[in-house]
Amino acid sequence: MDFRNKISSSRYYQRNVKPLELSVFESDRGRIINSAAVRRLQQKTQVFPLERNSAVRSRLTHSMEVQQVGRFIVQTIFARLEKQELLAKTGLAGLERHVESLVEMACLMHDIGNPPFGHFGEQAINDWFGRNLADCYPVVAGETLQLPDDLVRDICGFEGNAQAIRLVHSLLNLNLTFTQVAGILKYTRCGTEPKPTEGAPGHYLKKKVGFYFSEQAYVNRLCDQLHMEPGCRHPLSYIMEAADDISYCIADLEDAVEKDILDLDKLSGALKSEFADIVKGFSHLATQPPETFDLPTMLDKAKTKAARFDATAVSQFFIEFRLKILHPLVQYAAERFINNIDAIYHGHLNEALLEDNSYAHAITKALKNVAFKYAFCDKEVEARELQGYKVITGLLDIYRPLLQCPRAQFNQVMAQAPKAPLLEKRLFKKLSGKHVHAYSQAVKDQDDATEFYYRCRLLQDYVSGMTDQFAYDEYRALMVID
């Protein structure tokens, strides 16, 4: 086991591979932080769409919090490995800052592929293509063009994780190191593959689409460069995932309290009840948790501290509660990483670090369940999600004529030829130049079916790249809603 095989300075567009120096990953950091995809996160939904309260998290502020937790996990792992004299044996000696930067930037990027209106936006895109794709096939010389089943599956399986890979490579052309991109390759299934059945080998690693057919060649090369077997993850993606799990389960509840969906008493009661039920369900666990993972006691201590304040009671509660939760969960994630380091190194550990039916798992699951029951199912959230669903499906309806053009006619539309249909020319001019460039590069020397696949991607790229507010405004403008 030598982690230097997994941490490489090589890039897709590069003639000579540079030495494994920190400056290589600092370059990645600069490219990511200055990218448009990261800037757009400030106006994309975390839980509450079109939120005007700036104290409530956006995807950007959430990602910054994940970034900090990821950094903490890396530092904890390295401290433990040093104490156990395993740094040299694993090939990680001298690489702490390299790994820290890689994980931080993976955490910052992990949501960049999410469409407007979050997971409801993903569902809207997939539902629209599932219902309408067959009706959009162009007719050429009296025959209707059709996509093969595997490409239909790929187009109807839009996923934020896969779109993130497409963004950094095909759309933004950031030319990040393969190692940096591997940190956000959370799932290992191509969109053309069927979803595996529950309990099948590698089911967890393939439960969602990780990359599309359009990036398959790139991912194959990434895996080859980093000695990753098919269907396996990169080790750093496990850390990014754990940081996300720790961060969002607390943050979503804090936002729910900020918006008066929950108060501290109701939150505390709901979490205690949920935690007790989950521990009972994990039958091998004792009913009374050890002090480190005693969620009810953590809640009581946080409430006691909050009671000493008035105007800042809520913020003081969450400061204390986050501290009580964060340290044991980070320590446990680091412990799990080290205890499973061989499986993680090879990328075939088929579960998240914090999903092992432990007390740590019970805590994160309780937090997520309460957030789902109260925050995600709040009437305001559901109403906004329905608005978002209508906005995205409405935009796709408007742009549908671009898919229905035969290829020759679409080429005329792209060239803004005088004989090209006026509506399609106007719609095309609204598309992003970088998306059109990616489409044009991809369809060179391709058959008509593959061209149509990339035209569907072009439309998905445009709509999914919108912020919540831009999508809302664009829909209102095109539907002539004052």
Secondary structure, DSSP 8 states (H G I E B T S, - for coil): --GGGT----BSS-SS---S-HHHHHHHHHHHHTSHHHHHGGGSBSSSTT---TTS-BHHHHHHHHHHHHHHHHHHHHHHHHHTT-HHHHT-TT-HHHHHHHHHHHHHHTTTT--TTHHHHHHHHHHHHHHHHHHH--EETTEE----HHHHHHHT---HHHHHHHIIIIIS----BHHHHHTT----EETTS----TTSTTTGGGSSEEE-GGGHHHHHHHHHHTT--TT---HHHHHHHHHHHHHHHHHHHHHHHHTTSS-HHHHHHHHHHHHHHHHHHSTTS-SS--GGG-HHHHHHHHHHHHHT-STTHHHHHHHHHHHHHHHHHHHHHHHHHHHTHHHHHHT---S-TT-SSSHHHHHHHHHHHHIIIIIIT-HHHHHHHHHHHHHHHHHHHHHHHHHHS-HHHHHHHHTT-TTS-HHHHHHHHTS-HHHHHHHHHHTTT--HHHHHHHHHHHHHHHHHTS-HHHHHHHHHHHTT--
